[in-house]
Amino acid sequence: MLRISGVNIPDDKRIEVSLTYIYGIGLSTANDILSELKIDSGKKTKDLSEEEQNNIRTLVEKRIKVEGELKHEVRDNVKRLKEIGCYRGSRHQKGLPVRGQRTKTNTRTVRGNVRKTMGSGRVKTEKT
């Protein structure tokens, strides 16, 4: 099993899809990596040679910010926004959508599944 940046890459998937299991690498970045290394994107991970695996590993670890380093950078950016007191920072603090989405409906993913209407949180009572 191929391991890159502390993440186990699945063997039975195509290499372009299995690279997306690494935080910070999407489909377009995976395709860019494979085209630069001249590896067929339709090839399965288990079919890669040792040399191809090493080439992918070195390129990802040296050139691309992934996993812990990227998460640390994102966390620092959000912390900076909160400290300077800008609008985006205050939205992060309140746990509300940051990028201009509406909040009357459709913010379940950010707020959690909080229901704010009258009958939605009511406990059902048994009628006897």
VMD Tcl script that draws the C-alpha trace (Angstrom):
set ca {
  {0.00 0.00 0.00}
  {1.33 3.40 -1.03}
  {1.77 5.91 1.81}
  {2.24 9.63 1.12}
  {2.43 12.32 3.82}
  {1.09 9.94 6.45}
  {-1.96 8.92 4.42}
  {-2.58 5.41 3.12}
  {-3.55 5.51 -0.55}
  {-6.10 2.85 -1.64}
  {-4.70 0.20 -4.02}
  {-7.80 -0.68 -6.01}
  {-8.62 2.82 -7.33}
  {-7.15 4.80 -10.20}
  {-4.13 6.84 -9.13}
  {-5.74 10.19 -10.01}
  {-8.66 9.44 -7.66}
  {-6.60 7.85 -4.91}
  {-4.31 10.90 -4.68}
  {-7.36 12.96 -3.68}
  {-7.44 11.07 -0.36}
  {-4.64 13.43 0.73}
  {-5.91 16.65 2.30}
  {-4.93 19.50 -0.02}
  {-4.89 17.52 -3.28}
  {-7.97 17.66 -5.46}
  {-8.62 16.10 -8.84}
  {-7.00 18.89 -10.86}
  {-3.85 18.91 -8.69}
  {-3.65 15.12 -8.94}
  {-3.87 15.34 -12.73}
  {-1.16 18.03 -12.78}
  {1.14 15.81 -10.71}
  {0.59 12.80 -12.96}
  {1.06 14.77 -16.18}
  {4.29 16.29 -14.87}
  {5.64 12.85 -13.98}
  {4.27 11.35 -17.24}
  {2.22 8.68 -15.46}
  {-1.04 7.40 -17.00}
  {-3.94 8.67 -14.89}
  {-6.01 5.56 -15.61}
  {-3.43 3.29 -14.00}
  {-4.37 1.62 -10.72}
  {-2.30 2.41 -7.64}
  {-1.25 -1.22 -7.19}
  {0.15 -1.26 -10.75}
  {2.65 1.56 -10.11}
  {6.33 0.67 -10.09}
  {8.53 1.52 -7.09}
  {10.20 4.31 -9.07}
  {6.83 5.90 -9.95}
  {5.71 5.67 -6.32}
  {8.91 7.35 -5.12}
  {8.59 10.09 -7.74}
  {5.01 10.87 -6.66}
  {5.98 10.82 -2.98}
  {8.93 13.19 -3.41}
  {6.99 15.63 -5.62}
  {4.05 15.83 -3.20}
  {6.22 16.21 -0.10}
  {8.55 18.82 -1.59}
  {6.31 21.07 -3.69}
  {2.74 20.91 -2.39}
  {1.41 21.97 1.01}
  {-0.64 19.05 2.28}
  {-2.11 17.62 5.47}
  {-0.80 19.16 8.71}
  {1.07 22.07 7.17}
  {-1.96 23.17 5.14}
  {-4.38 22.74 8.07}
  {-2.03 24.80 10.25}
  {-1.96 27.59 7.64}
  {-5.77 27.65 7.33}
  {-6.16 27.72 11.12}
  {-3.71 30.64 11.33}
  {-5.59 32.55 8.63}
  {-8.90 32.16 10.47}
  {-7.24 33.16 13.76}
  {-5.82 36.29 12.12}
  {-9.27 37.26 10.80}
  {-10.73 36.89 14.30}
  {-7.95 38.94 15.90}
  {-8.25 41.92 13.57}
  {-12.00 41.92 14.13}
  {-13.10 41.96 10.51}
  {-16.54 40.85 9.34}
  {-15.36 37.43 8.17}
  {-13.64 36.85 11.51}
  {-16.78 37.72 13.45}
  {-18.80 35.29 11.29}
  {-16.27 32.56 12.09}
  {-16.59 33.33 15.81}
  {-20.38 33.18 15.70}
  {-20.40 29.96 13.70}
  {-22.34 31.46 10.80}
  {-21.72 31.28 7.03}
  {-18.76 33.43 6.02}
  {-19.14 33.85 2.29}
  {-22.44 35.69 1.96}
  {-24.89 32.79 2.01}
  {-28.40 33.36 3.30}
  {-29.13 32.42 6.89}
  {-32.92 32.31 7.02}
  {-32.72 28.83 5.50}
  {-29.98 26.50 4.27}
  {-27.27 26.95 6.91}
  {-27.60 23.55 8.54}
  {-24.02 22.54 7.69}
  {-22.45 25.54 9.42}
  {-24.73 25.90 12.44}
  {-25.26 22.22 13.00}
  {-28.77 20.89 12.70}
  {-30.29 23.67 14.81}
  {-34.00 24.11 14.21}
  {-35.28 27.57 15.16}
  {-38.98 27.31 14.24}
  {-41.71 26.75 16.77}
  {-42.69 23.14 16.17}
  {-39.45 21.67 14.96}
  {-37.80 20.98 18.31}
  {-40.88 19.87 20.15}
  {-40.82 16.56 21.97}
  {-43.62 14.26 20.89}
  {-45.98 13.35 23.72}
  {-47.96 10.14 23.81}
  {-51.74 10.43 23.74}
  {-53.38 7.92 26.05}
}
mol new
graphics top color blue
foreach p $ca { graphics top sphere $p radius 0.5 }
foreach p [lrange $ca 0 end-1] q [lrange $ca 1 end] { graphics top cylinder $p $q radius 0.2 }
display resetview
